[in-house]
């Protein structure tokens, strides 16, 4: 069965406090994203960047993509991103089989801590969007797919920044995204989510990374 119109995101339950770090210019917490594995078409990646930057900027966070081999010290978050599966833009209504309930996005955990390691299952995202994009021209498919990736990543950053597995009933912090959510012209964090992110920013901005031993995928099939 193809993935249906609902996509499941990770359900996290950990909570911890992390130390303060300096804010970047403009009073925003910096998030440096490092793509470790996977590739996506240039046009789609451009839309991913735009959407993620806009969503996080509204939450008081300056998100940018940096060279994954650059290990200089940074004030703020360093988030490692893995794009898994087929990250090409869907061209057909029927794509590779994906088990129903497969999470599109997940964040690693260790010892009940939410870690800055995000995985995105592009094949699951393909399966969700393909029926709606099959008849669209290539430029539209690239735009929508890239923007959807940005929304998935923003959801996972919400968990990382707030150090909470809680979900909300609407907006980018909701537990499940539909194809309509990922395709609508505007899909943003609600006020409650924004308040939680901003509250977290006053008390947290840098990670003390634990050992990589015990890293696990935090996806919950719910």
Backbone as a chain_set.jsonl record, in Angstrom:
{"seq": "XXXXXXXXXXXXXXXXXXXXXXXXXXXXXXXXXXXXXXXXXXXXXXXXXXXXXXXXXXXXXXXXXXXXXXXXXXXXXXXXXXXXXXXXXXXXXXXXXXXXXXXXXXXXXXXXXXXXXXXXXXXXXXXXXXXXXXXXXXXXXXXXXXXXXXXXXXXXXXXXXXXXXXXXXXXXXXXXXXXXXXXXXXXXXXXXXXXXXXXXXXXXXXXXXXXXXXXXXXXXXX", "coords": {"N": [[0.848, -1.202, 0.0], [0.504, 2.208, -0.828], [1.987, 5.084, 0.758], [-0.33, 7.059, 2.52], [-2.526, 9.976, 2.671], [-1.761, 11.004, 5.048], [1.102, 11.705, 6.899], [3.453, 10.359, 9.118], [5.199, 11.722, 11.829], [8.1, 11.735, 14.008], [7.572, 10.795, 17.407], [8.524, 12.158, 20.237], [9.786, 11.922, 23.577], [11.567, 12.946, 25.371], [13.186, 15.281, 27.599], [15.24, 17.978, 28.362], [17.481, 20.37, 29.85], [19.672, 22.784, 28.397], [22.801, 24.549, 28.046], [23.255, 28.167, 27.875], [24.063, 30.102, 24.955], [25.829, 32.446, 22.87], [23.938, 34.907, 21.071], [23.312, 35.36, 17.584], [23.755, 38.086, 15.224], [21.088, 40.399, 15.382], [19.742, 39.226, 17.428], [19.046, 36.532, 17.296], [18.97, 32.986, 17.68], [21.488, 30.883, 16.444], [21.417, 28.332, 13.988], [23.227, 25.874, 12.559], [23.141, 23.904, 9.812], [24.178, 20.749, 8.66], [24.59, 18.851, 5.891], [24.868, 15.502, 5.812], [24.48, 13.021, 4.492], [23.009, 12.034, 1.356], [21.322, 13.537, -1.472], [19.734, 16.223, -3.235], [17.846, 17.687, -5.868], [19.063, 20.742, -7.295], [17.246, 22.924, -7.656], [15.093, 22.158, -6.029], [16.403, 22.034, -3.588], [17.023, 24.692, -3.199], [14.472, 25.77, -2.711], [13.88, 24.36, -0.401], [15.756, 25.508, 1.367], [14.835, 28.179, 1.421], [12.23, 27.93, 2.525], [12.712, 26.691, 5.026], [14.425, 28.562, 6.22], [12.723, 30.789, 6.374], [10.589, 29.847, 8.032], [11.944, 29.269, 10.439], [13.126, 31.702, 11.0], [10.95, 33.295, 11.654], [10.468, 32.223, 14.091], [12.486, 33.142, 15.589], [15.002, 32.176, 15.028], [18.06, 31.816, 13.334], [18.685, 30.067, 10.623], [21.026, 28.242, 8.747], [22.824, 26.685, 6.031], [25.809, 24.904, 6.174], [29.231, 24.016, 5.353], [29.75, 20.601, 5.649], [32.211, 19.632, 6.441], [33.381, 21.542, 7.923], [34.583, 22.284, 10.96], [34.722, 24.302, 12.79], [34.344, 26.143, 15.867], [31.114, 27.051, 16.898], [28.652, 29.36, 18.019], [25.667, 28.317, 19.154], [23.382, 26.015, 17.61], [24.44, 22.988, 16.065], [23.304, 21.027, 13.565], [22.978, 17.885, 12.228], [22.095, 16.497, 9.167], [20.494, 13.861, 7.505], [19.512, 12.748, 4.398], [17.483, 10.328, 3.309], [16.77, 7.471, 1.218], [14.932, 7.817, -1.894], [15.473, 10.854, -3.155], [14.739, 12.251, -5.353], [12.589, 14.347, -7.301], [9.129, 13.569, -7.278], [7.699, 12.009, -10.128], [5.655, 10.49, -11.047], [2.353, 9.224, -10.448], [2.293, 6.823, -9.13], [4.618, 5.619, -6.975], [7.599, 4.193, -5.488], [6.907, 1.433, -3.322], [5.886, 2.124, -0.031], [5.707, 1.43, 3.334], [2.679, 1.849, 5.056], [2.339, 4.432, 7.429], [5.008, 4.88, 7.741], [7.498, 6.979, 9.039], [8.189, 10.316, 7.934], [10.004, 12.182, 8.873], [12.515, 12.115, 11.423], [14.159, 12.287, 14.61], [17.227, 11.776, 16.256], [17.784, 10.051, 19.372], [19.256, 9.716, 22.628], [19.723, 8.23, 25.672], [17.375, 9.388, 26.667], [17.621, 11.969, 25.705], [17.106, 14.466, 23.252], [18.691, 14.572, 20.294], [20.838, 16.482, 18.045], [20.481, 15.325, 15.388], [19.088, 14.621, 12.433], [16.902, 12.744, 10.4], [15.527, 12.375, 7.188], [13.084, 10.781, 5.382], [13.044, 10.472, 2.199], [11.793, 8.85, 0.335], [9.347, 8.185, 1.497], [8.225, 10.707, 1.567], [8.076, 11.245, -1.163], [6.151, 9.31, -1.883], [3.93, 10.292, -0.595], [3.46, 12.789, -1.81], [3.45, 12.361, -4.574], [0.953, 11.57, -5.946], [-0.383, 14.016, -6.104], [1.305, 15.602, -7.537], [1.865, 14.521, -9.982], [0.775, 15.4, -12.441], [1.804, 17.898, -12.734], [3.987, 20.499, -14.018], [7.613, 20.194, -14.362], [8.988, 22.31, -12.972], [7.157, 23.095, -11.03], [6.912, 20.762, -9.538], [9.509, 20.555, -8.478], [9.558, 22.877, -6.908], [7.437, 22.459, -5.007], [8.2, 20.044, -3.79], [10.705, 20.685, -2.661], [9.947, 22.741, -0.901], [8.301, 21.271, 0.797], [10.185, 19.557, 1.989], [11.572, 21.471, 3.473], [9.631, 22.12, 5.375], [9.339, 19.7, 6.734], [11.883, 19.496, 7.923], [11.822, 21.778, 9.539], [9.911, 21.003, 11.402], [11.306, 18.975, 12.756], [13.433, 20.478, 13.805], [12.03, 22.0, 15.603], [11.524, 20.113, 17.652], [14.18, 19.681, 18.475], [15.139, 22.228, 19.295], [13.311, 22.958, 21.324], [13.637, 20.834, 22.957], [11.687, 18.918, 23.45], [9.223, 16.406, 23.061], [6.638, 16.941, 22.574], [3.65, 17.451, 20.654], [1.508, 19.622, 18.732], [-1.854, 20.705, 17.918], [-2.118, 21.883, 15.44], [-0.519, 23.432, 12.558], [3.089, 23.597, 11.904], [4.109, 22.171, 14.028], [2.444, 20.029, 14.468], [1.576, 16.523, 14.866], [1.136, 14.919, 12.621], [1.418, 15.262, 9.139], [-0.468, 16.144, 6.318], [-0.792, 15.587, 2.752], [-1.933, 17.886, 1.761], [-1.194, 19.768, 3.707], [1.527, 19.973, 3.178], [1.523, 21.029, 0.67], [0.111, 23.385, 0.621], [0.008, 26.994, 0.229], [0.832, 28.484, 2.428], [2.106, 27.376, 5.442], [2.63, 27.236, 8.688], [4.315, 27.683, 11.892], [2.219, 27.611, 14.733], [1.019, 29.994, 17.187], [1.394, 29.009, 19.784], [3.458, 27.129, 19.451], [5.473, 28.848, 18.514], [5.837, 30.424, 20.795], [6.841, 28.505, 22.55], [9.263, 27.84, 21.325], [10.602, 30.324, 21.417], [10.712, 30.695, 24.171], [12.408, 28.616, 24.839], [14.729, 29.498, 23.666], [15.71, 31.438, 25.37], [16.856, 30.065, 27.363], [18.424, 28.09, 26.313], [20.899, 27.16, 23.947], [23.152, 25.832, 22.998], [24.72, 22.705, 22.399], [25.845, 20.044, 24.452], [27.372, 17.513, 23.336], [26.545, 14.129, 23.764], [28.101, 10.859, 23.936], [28.235, 9.037, 20.832], [27.374, 6.486, 21.084], [24.597, 4.414, 21.292], [22.842, 5.969, 19.895], [19.679, 6.398, 18.463], [16.943, 5.887, 16.219], [14.218, 8.053, 16.538], [11.674, 7.616, 15.754], [8.237, 7.031, 16.011], [5.73, 4.812, 15.325], [3.159, 5.876, 15.4]], "CA": [[0.0, 0.0, 0.0], [1.26, 3.444, -0.853], [1.747, 5.982, 1.889], [-1.559, 7.78, 2.259], [-2.484, 11.418, 2.78], [-1.235, 11.4, 6.342], [2.477, 11.282, 7.107], [3.722, 10.334, 10.546], [6.478, 12.232, 12.294], [8.548, 11.12, 15.243], [6.966, 11.198, 18.66], [9.624, 12.162, 21.176], [9.314, 12.11, 24.932], [12.627, 13.395, 26.259], [13.219, 16.687, 27.971], [16.422, 18.336, 29.129], [17.907, 21.756, 29.707], [20.997, 22.899, 27.828], [23.34, 25.84, 28.437], [23.107, 29.358, 27.054], [25.143, 30.48, 24.042], [25.656, 33.801, 22.356], [22.993, 35.081, 19.979], [23.888, 36.006, 16.404], [23.25, 39.428, 14.952], [19.64, 40.466, 15.31], [19.167, 38.588, 18.585], [18.499, 35.227, 16.951], [19.801, 31.817, 17.906], [22.004, 30.35, 15.181], [21.385, 26.899, 13.721], [24.044, 25.507, 11.409], [22.757, 22.577, 9.338], [25.223, 20.084, 7.886], [24.06, 17.702, 5.156], [25.855, 14.426, 5.909], [24.241, 12.054, 3.432], [21.861, 12.29, 0.489], [21.352, 14.669, -2.389], [18.44, 16.665, -3.744], [18.039, 18.568, -7.013], [19.429, 22.105, -6.904], [16.068, 23.785, -7.567], [14.349, 21.75, -4.84], [17.189, 22.408, -2.411], [16.867, 26.139, -3.027], [13.186, 25.999, -2.061], [14.043, 23.849, 0.96], [16.448, 26.537, 2.137], [13.973, 29.346, 1.59], [11.133, 27.623, 3.435], [13.237, 26.452, 6.36], [14.923, 29.834, 6.737], [11.579, 31.644, 6.698], [9.869, 29.302, 9.181], [12.737, 29.397, 11.658], [13.33, 33.132, 11.251], [9.753, 33.767, 12.354], [10.541, 31.696, 15.452], [13.634, 33.744, 16.258], [16.181, 31.35, 14.795], [18.739, 32.02, 12.059], [19.11, 28.753, 10.133], [21.813, 28.294, 7.52], [23.511, 25.448, 5.677], [27.252, 25.093, 6.166], [30.064, 22.923, 4.877], [29.775, 19.557, 6.668], [33.583, 19.353, 6.874], [33.852, 22.698, 8.689], [34.407, 21.933, 12.363], [35.016, 25.437, 13.662], [33.411, 26.327, 16.967], [30.016, 27.966, 16.618], [27.696, 29.606, 19.087], [24.346, 27.921, 18.692], [23.166, 24.603, 17.323], [24.898, 22.329, 14.846], [22.357, 19.946, 13.321], [23.4, 17.015, 11.136], [20.914, 16.054, 8.417], [20.634, 12.757, 6.552], [18.393, 12.56, 3.476], [17.512, 8.909, 3.0], [15.847, 7.021, 0.186], [14.927, 8.488, -3.195], [15.193, 12.28, -2.97], [14.373, 12.886, -6.61], [11.229, 14.872, -7.27], [8.217, 12.558, -7.829], [7.226, 12.268, -11.478], [4.527, 9.623, -11.377], [1.38, 9.071, -9.363], [2.66, 5.623, -8.392], [6.046, 5.588, -6.688], [8.024, 2.985, -4.784], [6.063, 1.045, -2.201], [6.332, 2.54, 1.291], [4.77, 0.914, 4.324], [1.807, 2.855, 5.65], [2.786, 4.825, 8.759], [6.446, 5.168, 7.762], [7.723, 8.405, 9.332], [8.957, 11.107, 6.979], [11.113, 12.802, 9.577], [12.783, 11.627, 12.77], [15.312, 12.877, 15.276], [17.904, 10.783, 17.082], [17.748, 10.214, 20.824], [20.175, 8.91, 23.419], [19.525, 8.415, 27.113], [16.238, 10.302, 26.835], [17.937, 13.301, 25.19], [16.854, 14.693, 21.828], [19.99, 14.947, 19.735], [20.765, 17.264, 16.804], [20.698, 14.471, 14.223], [17.777, 14.504, 11.796], [16.79, 11.93, 9.194], [14.326, 12.59, 6.385], [12.836, 9.67, 4.466], [12.561, 11.068, 0.956], [10.899, 7.917, -0.356], [8.02, 8.351, 2.089], [7.718, 12.007, 1.118], [7.707, 11.026, -2.568], [4.905, 8.551, -1.964], [2.846, 11.14, -0.125], [3.212, 13.913, -2.71], [3.398, 12.002, -5.99], [-0.368, 11.639, -6.579], [-0.791, 15.404, -6.314], [2.282, 16.305, -8.379], [2.125, 13.775, -11.217], [0.362, 16.144, -13.631], [2.364, 19.24, -12.683], [5.246, 20.655, -14.751], [8.802, 19.947, -13.536], [9.321, 23.423, -12.078], [6.222, 23.058, -9.901], [7.28, 19.61, -8.71], [10.727, 20.923, -7.739], [9.19, 23.889, -5.921], [6.617, 21.885, -3.943], [8.975, 19.033, -3.079], [11.698, 21.383, -1.849], [9.254, 23.434, 0.19], [7.868, 20.233, 1.742], [11.372, 19.158, 2.75], [11.828, 22.53, 4.445], [8.63, 22.013, 6.447], [9.694, 18.526, 7.522], [13.051, 19.837, 8.736], [11.401, 22.741, 10.559], [9.25, 20.213, 12.442], [12.326, 18.31, 13.565], [14.16, 21.505, 14.557], [11.165, 22.358, 16.725], [11.822, 19.168, 18.72], [15.548, 19.868, 18.951], [15.28, 23.502, 20.006], [12.503, 22.967, 22.547], [13.957, 19.629, 23.719], [10.4, 18.346, 23.838], [8.563, 15.568, 22.072], [5.225, 17.299, 22.479], [3.104, 17.954, 19.404], [0.348, 20.49, 18.864], [-2.978, 20.292, 17.075], [-2.105, 22.522, 14.12], [0.732, 24.051, 12.153], [4.282, 22.786, 11.666], [4.385, 21.34, 15.208], [1.48, 18.943, 14.601], [2.219, 15.213, 14.789], [0.983, 14.325, 11.295], [1.23, 16.18, 8.014], [-1.145, 15.62, 5.139], [-0.26, 16.129, 1.502], [-2.434, 19.257, 1.662], [-0.342, 20.6, 4.556], [2.824, 20.16, 2.541], [1.363, 21.69, -0.613], [-0.553, 24.685, 0.725], [0.926, 28.113, 0.022], [1.385, 28.868, 3.719], [1.967, 26.389, 6.51], [3.578, 27.851, 9.604], [4.171, 27.385, 13.305], [1.195, 28.355, 15.44], [1.521, 30.88, 18.232], [1.872, 28.226, 20.93], [4.765, 26.594, 19.07], [6.426, 29.962, 18.492], [6.117, 30.796, 22.187], [7.695, 27.478, 23.136], [10.609, 27.985, 20.754], [11.21, 31.535, 21.95], [11.011, 30.462, 25.58], [13.58, 27.755, 24.878], [15.892, 30.272, 23.244], [16.234, 32.233, 26.475], [17.531, 29.188, 28.307], [19.189, 27.054, 25.636], [21.356, 27.462, 22.605], [24.321, 25.065, 22.589], [24.633, 21.324, 22.806], [26.963, 19.269, 24.954], [27.048, 16.256, 22.678], [26.93, 12.886, 24.421], [28.725, 9.866, 23.071], [27.353, 8.564, 19.767], [26.874, 5.166, 21.431], [23.212, 4.368, 21.707], [21.969, 6.802, 19.067], [18.61, 5.605, 17.887], [15.901, 6.634, 15.524], [13.175, 8.346, 17.515], [10.367, 7.522, 15.119], [7.194, 6.213, 16.642], [4.802, 4.543, 14.222], [1.809, 6.391, 15.634]], "C": [[0.878, 1.245, 0.0], [1.008, 4.232, 0.414], [0.551, 6.849, 1.564], [-1.388, 9.271, 2.514], [-2.045, 11.923, 4.151], [0.174, 10.845, 6.477], [2.797, 11.382, 8.585], [5.115, 10.869, 10.839], [6.84, 11.573, 13.609], [7.787, 11.664, 16.443], [8.038, 11.048, 19.72], [9.1, 12.448, 22.571], [10.373, 12.667, 25.861], [12.546, 14.88, 26.535], [14.488, 16.948, 28.748], [16.717, 19.803, 28.924], [19.333, 21.761, 29.191], [21.486, 24.313, 27.994], [23.146, 26.937, 27.409], [24.294, 29.525, 26.114], [24.833, 31.848, 23.486], [24.675, 33.824, 21.195], [23.709, 35.697, 18.788], [23.3, 37.391, 16.237], [21.737, 39.405, 14.818], [18.96, 39.75, 16.453], [18.583, 37.215, 18.317], [19.502, 34.117, 17.264], [20.228, 31.252, 16.558], [21.854, 28.84, 15.132], [22.169, 26.646, 12.438], [23.7, 24.078, 11.022], [23.861, 22.018, 8.45], [24.632, 18.851, 7.212], [25.131, 16.62, 5.119], [25.707, 13.416, 4.781], [23.009, 12.442, 2.633], [22.056, 13.508, -0.386], [19.928, 14.996, -2.82], [18.715, 17.637, -4.882], [18.235, 20.0, -6.561], [18.212, 23.002, -6.728], [15.241, 23.452, -6.328], [15.089, 22.161, -3.577], [17.093, 23.909, -2.148], [15.549, 26.459, -2.328], [13.195, 25.475, -0.625], [14.672, 24.918, 1.843], [15.547, 27.733, 2.426], [12.889, 29.089, 2.633], [11.63, 27.443, 4.867], [13.723, 27.755, 6.988], [13.772, 30.721, 7.188], [10.857, 31.158, 7.957], [10.648, 29.515, 10.478], [13.01, 30.86, 12.004], [12.152, 33.699, 12.028], [9.726, 33.291, 13.804], [11.749, 32.235, 16.212], [14.932, 32.991, 16.073], [16.747, 31.636, 13.41], [19.319, 30.691, 11.606], [19.894, 28.916, 8.834], [22.501, 26.958, 7.299], [24.997, 25.74, 5.555], [27.955, 23.844, 5.664], [30.144, 21.847, 5.962], [31.171, 19.215, 7.17], [34.166, 20.501, 7.694], [33.55, 22.445, 10.165], [34.741, 23.093, 13.307], [33.956, 25.545, 14.756], [32.364, 27.358, 16.59], [29.186, 28.159, 17.872], [26.306, 29.272, 18.557], [24.292, 26.434, 18.446], [23.895, 24.188, 16.05], [24.012, 21.101, 14.668], [22.8, 19.179, 12.082], [22.16, 16.412, 10.481], [21.286, 14.922, 7.467], [19.363, 12.665, 5.716], [18.467, 11.131, 2.958], [16.5, 8.556, 1.918], [15.991, 7.817, -1.097], [14.506, 9.942, -3.022], [14.979, 13.006, -4.287], [12.929, 13.345, -6.523], [10.286, 13.865, -7.908], [7.664, 12.954, -9.197], [5.979, 11.465, -11.838], [3.606, 9.493, -10.177], [1.703, 7.848, -8.513], [4.173, 5.577, -8.235], [6.37, 4.298, -5.958], [7.122, 2.723, -3.576], [6.695, 1.492, -0.892], [5.28, 2.07, 2.281], [3.969, 2.045, 4.954], [2.258, 3.15, 7.083], [4.273, 5.086, 8.852], [6.675, 6.641, 8.038], [8.53, 9.083, 8.244], [10.179, 11.704, 7.649], [11.28, 12.201, 10.953], [14.053, 12.277, 13.302], [15.914, 11.856, 16.215], [17.76, 11.102, 18.562], [18.819, 9.33, 21.455], [19.952, 9.253, 24.877], [18.478, 9.487, 27.392], [16.548, 11.75, 26.44], [17.604, 13.354, 23.705], [18.124, 15.282, 21.236], [19.833, 15.691, 18.406], [21.141, 16.456, 15.564], [19.333, 14.147, 13.629], [17.874, 13.627, 10.554], [15.472, 12.245, 8.499], [14.221, 11.449, 5.384], [12.203, 10.223, 3.194], [11.594, 10.149, 0.215], [9.477, 8.026, 0.184], [7.403, 9.668, 1.658], [7.295, 11.935, -0.342], [6.335, 10.377, -2.673], [3.712, 9.4, -1.546], [2.461, 12.191, -1.161], [2.938, 13.512, -4.159], [2.0, 12.073, -6.608], [-0.822, 13.057, -6.89], [0.113, 16.142, -7.299], [2.44, 15.689, -9.763], [1.81, 14.58, -12.47], [0.938, 17.557, -13.685], [3.659, 19.327, -13.496], [6.441, 20.498, -13.815], [9.112, 21.065, -12.542], [8.425, 23.444, -10.847], [6.571, 21.911, -8.965], [8.511, 19.924, -7.865], [10.386, 21.889, -6.61], [8.464, 23.257, -4.73], [7.416, 20.874, -3.118], [10.006, 19.686, -2.166], [11.067, 22.084, -0.659], [8.775, 22.438, 1.246], [9.031, 19.745, 2.592], [11.697, 20.197, 3.821], [10.879, 22.451, 5.63], [8.906, 20.808, 7.339], [10.859, 18.844, 8.454], [12.696, 20.835, 9.835], [10.713, 22.024, 11.715], [10.281, 19.56, 13.359], [13.152, 19.31, 14.372], [13.346, 21.986, 15.747], [11.436, 21.426, 17.915], [13.198, 19.425, 19.329], [15.67, 21.132, 19.795], [14.514, 23.498, 21.324], [12.861, 21.817, 23.478], [12.684, 18.987, 24.278], [9.848, 17.506, 22.705], [7.103, 15.902, 21.887], [4.865, 17.781, 21.085], [1.886, 18.827, 19.704], [-0.709, 20.071, 17.853], [-2.935, 20.866, 15.66], [-0.723, 23.083, 13.823], [1.885, 23.068, 12.051], [4.599, 21.864, 12.84], [3.369, 20.221, 15.403], [2.169, 17.607, 14.354], [2.187, 14.621, 13.392], [0.756, 15.415, 10.254], [0.464, 15.461, 6.914], [-0.452, 16.165, 3.895], [-0.706, 17.58, 1.333], [-1.605, 20.211, 2.506], [0.955, 20.949, 3.842], [2.731, 20.922, 1.229], [0.733, 23.076, -0.52], [0.462, 25.817, 0.672], [1.566, 28.581, 1.319], [1.074, 27.796, 4.75], [3.029, 26.738, 7.532], [3.426, 27.288, 11.014], [3.029, 28.215, 13.877], [1.811, 29.164, 16.57], [2.046, 30.108, 19.436], [3.264, 27.667, 20.646], [5.821, 27.688, 19.067], [6.806, 30.372, 19.904], [7.048, 29.786, 22.839], [9.128, 27.586, 22.623], [11.306, 29.2, 21.345], [11.557, 31.397, 23.41], [12.258, 29.594, 25.726], [14.842, 28.527, 24.552], [16.504, 31.061, 24.393], [17.019, 31.389, 27.462], [18.438, 28.164, 27.651], [19.648, 27.517, 24.279], [22.567, 26.682, 22.176], [24.215, 23.652, 23.138], [25.956, 20.832, 23.375], [26.732, 17.854, 24.45], [27.465, 15.057, 23.51], [27.626, 11.972, 23.439], [27.732, 9.411, 22.018], [26.798, 7.186, 20.072], [25.422, 5.258, 21.85], [22.311, 5.297, 20.926], [20.906, 5.887, 18.474], [17.633, 6.477, 17.159], [14.717, 6.818, 16.461], [11.773, 8.193, 16.937], [9.449, 6.6, 15.901], [6.119, 6.023, 15.587], [3.438, 5.123, 14.366], [1.335, 7.269, 14.494]], "O": [[1.865, 1.327, 0.731], [-0.026, 4.084, 1.064], [0.429, 7.33, 0.438], [-0.267, 9.779, 2.568], [-1.97, 13.13, 4.38], [0.418, 9.67, 6.206], [2.455, 12.37, 9.234], [6.085, 10.508, 10.173], [6.005, 10.934, 14.249], [7.41, 12.835, 16.485], [8.419, 9.929, 20.066], [8.09, 13.134, 22.734], [10.101, 12.846, 27.048], [11.917, 15.635, 25.794], [14.793, 16.225, 29.696], [16.266, 20.411, 27.954], [20.117, 20.863, 29.499], [20.663, 25.225, 28.08], [22.905, 26.674, 26.231], [25.411, 29.128, 26.448], [23.716, 32.349, 23.613], [24.594, 32.868, 20.425], [24.633, 36.489, 18.975], [22.448, 37.816, 17.018], [21.174, 38.494, 14.211], [17.733, 39.658, 16.475], [17.7, 36.774, 19.053], [20.713, 34.291, 17.128], [19.417, 31.155, 15.636], [22.129, 28.148, 16.112], [21.815, 27.145, 11.369], [23.93, 23.146, 11.793], [24.408, 22.72, 7.6], [24.219, 17.91, 7.889], [26.172, 16.786, 4.482], [26.7, 13.001, 4.183], [22.092, 13.085, 3.143], [22.852, 14.394, -0.079], [19.038, 14.148, -2.773], [19.724, 18.342, -4.857], [17.651, 20.431, -5.567], [18.139, 23.761, -5.761], [14.745, 24.353, -5.651], [14.47, 22.588, -2.603], [17.083, 24.339, -0.995], [15.507, 27.321, -1.45], [12.588, 26.075, 0.262], [14.179, 25.201, 2.935], [15.508, 28.233, 3.55], [12.653, 29.916, 3.513], [11.042, 27.977, 5.807], [13.459, 28.017, 8.162], [13.833, 31.333, 8.254], [10.548, 31.953, 8.844], [10.073, 29.898, 11.497], [13.112, 31.21, 13.179], [12.334, 34.491, 12.953], [9.046, 33.88, 14.644], [12.004, 31.832, 17.347], [15.862, 33.143, 16.865], [16.006, 31.691, 12.428], [20.329, 30.236, 12.143], [19.473, 29.641, 7.932], [22.732, 26.198, 8.239], [25.395, 26.709, 4.908], [27.364, 22.769, 5.563], [30.561, 22.14, 7.082], [31.311, 18.577, 8.213], [35.321, 20.438, 8.113], [32.386, 22.4, 10.565], [35.011, 22.877, 14.488], [32.822, 25.097, 14.588], [32.683, 28.409, 16.033], [29.035, 27.245, 18.683], [25.835, 29.896, 17.605], [25.077, 25.676, 19.016], [23.956, 24.945, 15.081], [23.98, 20.23, 15.536], [22.976, 19.763, 11.013], [21.284, 15.881, 11.163], [22.263, 15.011, 6.724], [18.266, 12.523, 6.257], [19.407, 10.769, 2.249], [15.503, 9.252, 1.728], [17.034, 8.416, -1.359], [13.336, 10.234, -2.776], [15.03, 14.235, -4.338], [12.139, 12.791, -5.758], [10.595, 13.343, -8.98], [7.22, 14.084, -9.398], [5.326, 11.75, -12.842], [4.034, 9.636, -9.032], [1.422, 7.831, -7.315], [4.914, 5.505, -9.215], [5.521, 3.417, -5.826], [6.648, 3.643, -2.91], [7.885, 1.274, -0.66], [4.087, 2.295, 2.077], [4.525, 3.075, 5.337], [2.526, 2.23, 7.856], [4.767, 5.472, 9.911], [6.108, 7.485, 7.345], [9.456, 8.489, 7.692], [11.263, 11.732, 7.067], [10.297, 11.817, 11.588], [14.9, 12.75, 12.544], [15.185, 11.14, 16.902], [17.631, 12.261, 18.955], [19.231, 8.323, 20.878], [19.989, 10.42, 25.268], [18.667, 10.367, 28.232], [15.805, 12.659, 26.808], [17.807, 12.375, 22.986], [18.569, 16.358, 21.634], [18.818, 15.547, 17.726], [22.012, 16.855, 14.791], [18.519, 13.473, 14.26], [18.807, 13.752, 9.761], [14.431, 12.367, 9.145], [15.157, 11.185, 4.63], [10.989, 10.417, 3.12], [10.68, 10.623, -0.459], [8.513, 7.968, -0.579], [6.199, 9.744, 1.411], [6.27, 12.502, -0.72], [5.475, 10.818, -3.435], [2.614, 9.245, -2.081], [1.278, 12.457, -1.37], [2.269, 14.244, -4.89], [1.867, 12.598, -7.713], [-1.57, 13.272, -7.844], [-0.265, 17.185, -7.833], [3.085, 16.279, -10.63], [2.517, 14.453, -13.47], [0.6, 18.331, -14.581], [4.357, 18.324, -13.645], [6.298, 20.654, -12.602], [9.46, 20.793, -11.393], [8.877, 23.77, -9.749], [6.531, 22.064, -7.744], [8.555, 19.6, -6.678], [10.87, 21.736, -5.488], [8.832, 23.492, -3.579], [7.317, 20.852, -1.891], [10.159, 19.277, -1.015], [11.588, 22.029, 0.455], [8.834, 22.719, 2.443], [8.872, 19.542, 3.796], [12.054, 19.844, 4.945], [11.283, 22.691, 6.767], [8.731, 20.878, 8.556], [10.826, 18.502, 9.636], [13.218, 20.742, 10.946], [10.905, 22.388, 12.875], [10.147, 19.589, 14.583], [13.532, 19.02, 15.506], [13.907, 22.339, 16.784], [11.561, 21.886, 19.05], [13.362, 19.39, 20.549], [16.241, 21.103, 20.885], [15.02, 23.987, 22.334], [12.454, 21.803, 24.64], [12.635, 18.572, 25.436], [9.989, 17.853, 21.532], [6.4, 15.232, 21.132], [5.665, 18.434, 20.415], [1.315, 18.769, 20.793], [-0.477, 19.184, 17.03], [-3.643, 20.383, 14.777], [0.126, 23.196, 14.707], [1.685, 21.854, 12.104], [5.297, 20.866, 12.659], [3.426, 19.522, 16.415], [3.219, 17.554, 13.712], [3.104, 13.896, 13.008], [-0.002, 16.36, 10.473], [0.73, 14.295, 6.622], [0.366, 17.082, 3.974], [0.048, 18.409, 0.824], [-1.335, 21.336, 2.086], [1.421, 22.087, 3.899], [3.742, 21.41, 0.724], [0.809, 23.857, -1.468], [1.628, 25.635, 1.022], [2.714, 29.026, 1.318], [-0.07, 27.369, 4.904], [4.218, 26.554, 7.27], [2.512, 26.51, 11.286], [2.887, 29.391, 13.543], [2.997, 29.023, 16.868], [3.038, 30.51, 20.044], [4.147, 27.726, 21.502], [6.932, 27.487, 19.557], [7.976, 30.641, 20.178], [7.944, 30.162, 23.595], [10.084, 27.444, 23.385], [12.472, 29.12, 21.734], [12.58, 31.915, 23.857], [13.069, 29.809, 26.627], [15.908, 28.244, 25.101], [17.707, 31.324, 24.384], [17.757, 31.915, 28.296], [19.151, 27.439, 28.344], [18.911, 28.175, 23.545], [23.0, 26.857, 21.037], [23.677, 23.44, 24.224], [27.032, 21.148, 22.867], [25.988, 17.085, 25.058], [28.621, 14.969, 23.925], [27.727, 12.278, 22.25], [26.526, 9.395, 22.265], [25.859, 6.741, 19.413], [25.062, 6.095, 22.677], [21.129, 5.416, 21.247], [21.185, 4.767, 18.047], [17.507, 7.667, 17.447], [14.264, 5.868, 17.1], [10.794, 8.598, 17.564], [9.85, 5.539, 16.38], [5.645, 7.003, 15.012], [2.594, 4.881, 13.503], [0.217, 7.783, 14.534]]}, "num_chains": 1, "name": "protein.A"}
